[in-house]
């Protein structure tokens, strides 16, 4: 059962235009921000796969992912301006487009984020399932299944992660 | 759906009541707190309707916007074909979906692409039949119970199952809501849901330029009419010959067999018409 609450169906409250391409994407970005210890990354490489790669511009998937990485939630009206805000803050970000399916996860709305803040360096794989719900399927090359609803407390989810997931020897972003 | 119905019939409660009970048990919150949380979302929906209905500005893409305003002016001239209940719903659905395209704040019901249908029918019922915000909040619980089953058994995202999964699900939920708000039984509501979903089976997701605008906004608008027609049939005592559970299962099978080009990739359908391709070139040049 992916959807567990009436508020997964009536909700989230979010900026448009797409719950899977905007709200779910913002959640994946926001989760990565929490994983970086609530720090905005200095550097972020974001790979978009399949439907994400085909339609990201129209849905603002890039803005939502980046907004999330800057700590914005799905209802934050600043998401619209996230690319400009990130540039103003001198964040070195880039998007890579892979128009085929993600090799790690069979779903059209997938992304892999590699981000760096200070000495912290994380790799996060996320899939957006619709209705604002998403799954984190990869953290630093360890497979996982973490369900994210926009209502969840991402910080406490991050605090409960096993230690081996939080270590990442690879230094390149 | 059958197990939801047996629960409602055994306990003599509405679908909305059953959902509030289940949620309060699971989330360990009082029924009042859950009700208020849902009412807050209804108020956000109302704000989106209000923002959208008088906003004539185009979306950033320039390919949508201003139609809710036109619909309002048309209604004010007092000579519509469908009557005030349906045209009101059309106007509010359009207002919400246009607000969504402008990256305004909306409530996904169940998704942002299909966020127009429910506020459309709810706020038109308020205008025409004097439903209170509390009554409409109950309607959202009915909608969430129906959507919960659809989402867990099938899908609600266009990328996974086509537009039938988005506007189809929203319309099916809306039909059940109308039946229950109008005093129909839970069983009638579920038949309304089945009849609405059957009408949209196979609908592909083919957004022009990848934007949730063309044809998404107008499909939300039309969804409200299908919801009212299905609800009227259900309230007349007409039943879906195919049980609702089997219709939902069919939506899953049809969506699974749908080619990738017709599942929100903008690689087929209206997105690849000469006009659709032209818009895409203009947007991304």
Interface residues (C-beta under 8 A of the other chain):
Chain A: X1 X2 X3 X4 X5 X6 X7 X8 X9 X10 X11 X12 X13 X14 X15 X16 X17 X18 X19 X20 X21 X22 X23 X50 X51 X54 X55 X56 X57 X58 X59 X60 X75 X77 X79 X80 X107 X108 X109 X129 X130 X131 X132
Chain B: X19 X23 X26 X27 X34 X37 X38 X41 X44 X61 X99 X100 X101 X102 X103 X104 X105 X106 X107 X108 X109 X110 X111 X112 X113 X115 X118 X140 X141 X143 X144 X145 X147 X148 X151 X152 X155 X156 X157 X158 X159 X160 X165 X166 X173 X207 X209 X210 X211 X212 X213 X260 X263 X264 X265 X266 X267 X283 X284
